[in-house]
Amino acid sequence: MVALIRRSFFYAVVCLLWCVVSPVARAGSPVPKRVVAQVQTGGTAEGSARPNTAAAAMGSHATEGQAGLPPGWLAIPFVVLLLMIATGPLLYAKFWHQHYAKVAILWSILVVAYYPVVLHDWAKPIEILMEYTQFIALIAALYMVSGGILIVVNRRATPFVNVGFLLIGAVIANLIGTTGASMLLIRPYVRLNQGGIRAYHIIFFIFMVSNVGGALTPIGDPPLFLGFLSGVPFFWTLQHNLLPWLTALLLLSAVFYRLDRRNNCNTAQATIDPNQPVLHLVGKHNLVWFAMIIGAIFIDPNIFDWVPVLHYGHHAFSFVRELIFLSVAWLAYHYADRYALQENAFSGDPLREVAVLFVGIFGTMMPALQWISDFAGSVTGQGIITHNTLYWGTGICSSVLDNAPTYLNFAAAGMATCGASITAVTDVQAFAAGGVFQNSVLQLRAVSIASVFFGAMTYIGNGPNFMVRAIAEQLGVRMPSFFTYILRFSVPILLPILVVVWLLFFAFV
């Protein structure tokens, strides 16, 4: 594990040096310090212009330095990779477990290399490198820190206790993010249900804690954090997302409670020790590392002028936050309570699997995100944009693509119909306030809710989903395959609830 963290540091340093010496770093005039183009954290200072993926989509269909949109066949690697992720563990398990890393990396290289070699576009590969670095650094830090915290719940896992655990996890997700809450709570949740754990326990954990739960604050989920950095007020999500959040969680809780009672899976629980407290924590000092991670999330050049940035062409990025994440990951593991690590059955395998597979996903999804941006900025796209189409469009794309740039693209599309730009903080603030632009609050609400809620539709809809699945399998839970997850749980359970949310809060407004 120490070697894994050291390699992460090495890769981060290589990325820094490559960005500095890259020809792209010397192309064009440097961007002012506050003009920062981050795919996942694209904010701007008031009155500044920030070129990012969404802005490029709204401004023109081919950004400067690009030869145009990629060809349609370039979607094949993304589709094939998803199919292999779905079928590999079932149909050719031995080959998949031995070679999944090679498969994911090769498909990613095929797509990523096409941009500089054929389209002469270095910007998109650099953006995806930024996005992946942000993603994996945060995932690694939270995984290492949570692995050193042992939470023991001295209660029987009745359906009522399980529902309470999931609801508390959903609330916590707004304080430490869906990824943080998932990494912290999945092991004690499995331990609570030991002897009676079933796949649906983990599925509802993904639904409620890893996705829906984080809809109330910008800390909760990456898309909402992007909105905050772009100019959406911090408490806007709490004010406008509260009722849909409560509705979805109550409906999910009701369905889960009925499933848990009907299956009667909790009869073989360990004896409760009356001399022990209801909740016992080992490795409490790791909570300090958690606090450092949450604080580091806000170390962004869009918020603080003193944060150093690297400039390359029309893009800028700061690795300060990511280096803090990786440092915390190493320190948290090095000084972790060994008993907590042992009881949590901690290993680097789940992190390694997620890191490798998402290399493939991030790399191969570039063309799809670019086509979405182009369509959203086109006359046809803007002509059909309403709060209803934004809800379903954002939701469908967030189910299989990274929901952070999806949020930016669809939010930018909605703003473009009102003559506003997501690159201007004043426009974003006015759009969120709703006093100037008609139906703007409803449109932004649709994009916010859909990007968070629909992330639970597939394993790859949101980063924590795959990690939770990997940890559960490591702990002995037999999890459904990619398609089984969708057909047995997402479509019959989650999708109707998402339809109810749409009917109550968007369809007839």
N, C-alpha and C positions, 0 to 999 in steps of 0.2 A: 504493500500500500504506500509506503514511503517512496518507493521507486516511482509509483504512479504519479504522486504529487510532484516529485522532482521532474519527471518528464513534462508535466503540465507547465511548470515554471519554464522549462527549456523551450517548449513550443511558444509560450507567450513572448519570451525574449526574441525568438526567431521572428515572430510576427512583427514585433516592434522594429527590429533591424530591417526586415524586408520592406516595411512600409516607408522607412526613411530613405532607403537607397533605391526604391522602385522608380522607374522612369515616370510613373504616374504621379509620384510625389513631387516631381519637379515640373509637371505640366500645368500650365495656367497660373494665374496669380493666386496668392494665398488668400484664404477666406478669413475675414475678421474673426476674432476669438469667439464672439458670441454667435457667429453663424455656423452652426454645427449640424452636419448631416449624418444622423445616425438612423439606421433602419428601424431599430427598436426603440430609440429614445430621441425622437426628433422634435425637440422644442425650439423656441426662439425667443430672443429678447424682444420687448415691445418695440415695434418700428423696424425690426430687422427682417431680412429675407433669409430663409433657410432652404436651400435646395435639398430635397429628399425624394424618396421614391414617390410619395403621394404628390408632392408638388410637381415633380416631373411629369406625372400622369396628367395633372390638370393643365400644365403649361403647354406641352406638346407631346406627340406620340412617340417621339424619339429624342431623348435628351442629347445634349451636346456631347460629342465624342462617341456617339453610338451610331452604328450603321442602320439601326432600325430594329423591328421586332424579330425575335427568333422564329424559325420555321415551325410549322405544326408538329412535324415528326419528333421535335425535341421533347415533346411531352411523353414519348414512349418510355424513356428510362424511369421517370417518376411513377408511371402506371405499373411498369414491370416490377419496380422495387416494392411498391405497396402490395402487389400480388404475391411476391416472394415472402414478404413479412407475414402476410396472412396465411399462406399455404405451407411455407417451409417447415415450421414445427410439427405439422401434421403429416405431410405427404413425403417429405425427404428430410427427416429430422437429423439424421447423422451428418449428411452433407451440409445442412444449414448451420448446425451448431459448430462445425469445423471451419466453415468458409464464409459465414455471414459478414464478417468484417471486410474480406476481400470484395465480396459482391457489392456492399454498400459503397465502399471507397471507389471502386472502378466505375460504377454508374455515375457517381458524383463527379469524378474526374472527366468523364466523357462530356457531361453537360457544361461544367465550369470551363473546361478548355476551349469549348466552342466559341465562347464570348471573345476572349482576346485573339484567338487564332483566326476566326472567320469574320466575326463582327467588329474586330478591333476595338473591343469595349472592355477596358480594365475596371470600369467603375462598378459594374454589377458584381463581379467576383470579389472585389474588395468589400463591398457592402455586405455580401453574404458571409465573408470572413469575420467582419465586425459582429454581425448578428449571432453567428455561431459562438464566437468567443464570449460574448455577453451571456449567452444561454448556458454554455457548459461551465463557465466559471461560477455562476450563481448556483447551478445544480450541484457542482462538486463541493462548494462550500457548505451548502445546507445539508448535503448528504453526510459529509464528514462530521459536522457538528452534531446532527441528530443522532448519529450512530453512537456517540458517547454519552447520550442521555437515556437512562433506563427508567421508564415510567411503569409502575406496577399499580394496577387498579384492583383493589381488594373487594370486588363485588362479583356477584353472579351475573353472567351475561344474559339477562332476560331481554325480551324484545324491547321493553321500555328503557332499560339501561343502554342498549345499543342505539336506540333512537336519540337518547339524550347525548350520548357520546358523539354521534354524527353531527347533531345540531351545535354542540359546543365547538366541535372542529370547524364547522362552517363559520362561526363567529370569529374564532381564532384566525382563520384564513385571511380576514380583513386586517389583522394586526401584523402578521408576519408573512403574508402572501400565501397563495394556494400551494406553492412549492414547499415553503417552509412548514406549513401545517401538515402537509402530506408526509414529508420526511420525518417530522417529529412524532406523528400520531399513528402511522400505519403499523409499526411494530407493537405498541401497547394494545392496539385494536385487535390485531391477530392473536396476541397473547390472552386478551380478555376472553376471546371466543375459542380458545384452544379446546380440542375435543369435539367441537361442533361447528367449526368454521366451514363455510361453503363459499362458492364462487360469488354468489349474489351479495355476500357481506362486503367483499372487496369492490364489486361493481358499484354498489351504492355509496361506498366511501369515495370512489372516483367521481360519481355524480355530485355528491353533496359537499365534500371537503376540497377535492382537487379542482373543482370547476365552479359550480353554482355559488358556493359559499363566498367566493372572493369578489362579489359584484358591488360591494358597498363603499370601498375606498380605492384610491389609486394604487395603494400598496398591494391590494388584493390580487390583481391580475395584470400582466404586462400591458395588454391593450389600454386599460384604464390609466396606467402610469404614463403611457405615451400621450393620452389625452391631457393629463395634468401638465406634462412638460410642454405641450403645445399651447396651453392657455386655459384649459377647462379648470374652473375653481376646484379646490381640493374636496370640499364637501358637496359638490354638485352630484356626485354618484350616490351619496347617502340620501340626499333629498329626492332624487328622481328614480332611483333603482330599488328603493326599500320595498315598495308594495309588490313588484314582480319577484323580488328576491324572497319575500315571505311566502308568496303564493307557491312558487316552485318548491321551496323547501318543505312546506306543509304537505303538499301533494306527494312529494317523494317520501316524506316521513310516513305518511299514511300507507302508501304501497309497501314500503319496507316493513312496517309493523305487521301488516297482514301476512306478508311472506314469512317473516320470522316466526310468527305464531303458528302458522299452518305447517311449517317444516319441523317445528319443535326440535331444533338442532342443539339446544343448549341444556340438555338434561344430564350430560356427562361432564359437568364442570367440577373443577377441583374444589375441595372444601375451603370455605372462607375462614381465615384466621381472625378470630375476634380480638386478638391482642395487637393486631397490626392496623395502622390507619387505612382509611379508604383509598388514599392516594399517597404513594411513596415514590420519591425521586432519587436516583443515584446519578452522580455526575452533574450536580446543579451548576457547577462553575462554567459548564458549557453554555449556559443561558447568557453569559456575558458575550460569548462569541456570536450568539444569535443576535444580540443587540447591536454588535459591531456590524454585522451583515446588513441589518435593516438600516442602520445609519449610513453605511457606505452606498446604499442604493441611491441616495440623494446627492452623492458627490458627482455632479454632472456639470459640464461647462455651460449648459443652458440655465443652470440655477446659480452657479458661483463663477465669477470671472477669474478667480485665482487658479482654477483647475487647468493644468497644462493640457494642450492638445497637439496632435500631429496633423499636419496639413498635407493633403495630396490632391492636386487638382481642385475640384470644387467640393471636396469632402474633407471632413475633419473628424477626428475621433480621439478620445482620451482612454488610455488603458489603466488609469489610476485606480478606478473602481475595481476592475478585473484583477489587477495585481493584489489589491487588498483582499478580494475574495479568495484568491489562491493562497495568500499568506495565512489567512484565517483557517483555511482548510488544512494546511500543513500543521499549524500550531494546535488546532483542535484535535487532530488525530494524535499528534506527538504527546500531548498532555492529557489525553482522554483517560477516563477511569477504565482500567483493563477489565474489571468485572462487568461493567456496563457493556463494553464491546463484546465480551464473551456471551453474555446473556442475550444480547441482541442478534447473535449469530452474524456479526458484522463481517463483511468482506467487500472487496472492490468489484466483484463480478457484475452486480446490477448497474453500477456507475459505468463500467467499461462497456457493457452492452448498449446502454443508452447513448453514450458518447459516440460510439462507432455508428450505430444506426442513424443517428441524427446528422452525422456527416453526410450520409447519403440523402436523407430527406431534405436538409437545408440546401444541398447542392442541386438536386434534381428539381426542386420546386421553383427555382428561379424563373423559368419561362412562364409557368402558370401565373405567378404573381405579376409578371410584366404584362401578360395579356389582360388580366383583371384591371390593372392600372390604365391600360390603353382604352379598354372598353368603357371604363368609368368616366374617362375624360372625353369620350367621343360624343358627337351630337346625339346618336342613337341611345347611348347609355344614359346621358343626362335627361333625355326625353321620357324615359320610363322610370325615373327615380322618384319614389315616394317613400314615406316611412315604412310602408308594407314591403316594398321590394328591397329596401335597405335591410329590413329585418331578416328576410329569407335569403337574400344574396349574401349578406355578411355571415349568416349562420351556416349556410351550405359550404361556403369557402373556408370558414373557420373550423369545420369538421375535419378537413383533410389537409389544410395548409396552416402555416404559422398564423395564429390569430392576431399577432401584433401588427405586421404590415397590412393584413387584411382590414383591420380597424382603420388604419391611416388612409388606405385607398378609398374605402367606402365613406368614411367621414369627409374626406376631401371631395368626393363626388357629390355628396349631399350639400356641402357648402358651395360648390361650384354652381349649382342650380339657383342659388340665391345671390350669386355674384360675389361671394366671399371666398377668401383663400385661407387654406390651413397653414400657410407659411407666415401669416401675420397674426400675432397674438391678439391684437385688438379685434380682428375679425372673429377669431375663435371665441373670445370672451363674449362678444355680441351675439354670436350664434348660440352659445350655451345659455345666455340670458333670455333669448327669445323675444326681446322687445322690438327689435328691428326687423328680423327675418321671420317670415310666416312659417309656422310649423317646424322651426329649426330645433326646438327643444325635443319635439317628438322624434325627429329624424336622428338626432344625436343619441337619444335614449334607445332607439331601435338598434343602432349600431353597437352601443355599449352592451346592452343586454344580450344581443345575439352573439357577439364575439366571445363573451364569457360563457354563456349557457351552452352553446352548441359545441364548445370545445370538448364536451363529454361524450359526443356522439361516436367517436372512434378512439382507439388507443393513441393515435398520433395527433389528435386535435389539440392537445395541450401537453407541455413537457412533463408535468407530474404524472400523467396517466401511465406512460410507459414505465416510469420509475416505480410507481406503486405496484404495477403488475410484476415487474422483475423482483422486487423485494418479497412480494407475496409468494411467488413461485420458489424463491430461495428458502422461504420459511415453510415450504411444504404444501402450499395451497395450489390445487390444480385449477388453473385459470383457463377461460375459454379462448379459442383462437380469435384472430382479427374479425373474421366474418361472423363467427358465432356470437361474439360480443355485440355486434351490430344487430343481427337477426333475432337473438333471444332477449336482449336487454334494451339496447338503444331504441330500436324501432317500436317495439310493443310497449315500452315503459316510458322512456324519456321523451320520445317524439310527441306522443299525445299531450304530455305536460307542457311542452314547448308550444304546441298548438293552442292550448288553453291560455297560456300567457299572452300569445298573440291576439286571441279573441278578446280577452279582457282588457288589454292595455293598448292595442294598436288597431285592430281590424275595423272597429266602428267609431274611431275617434276622428 
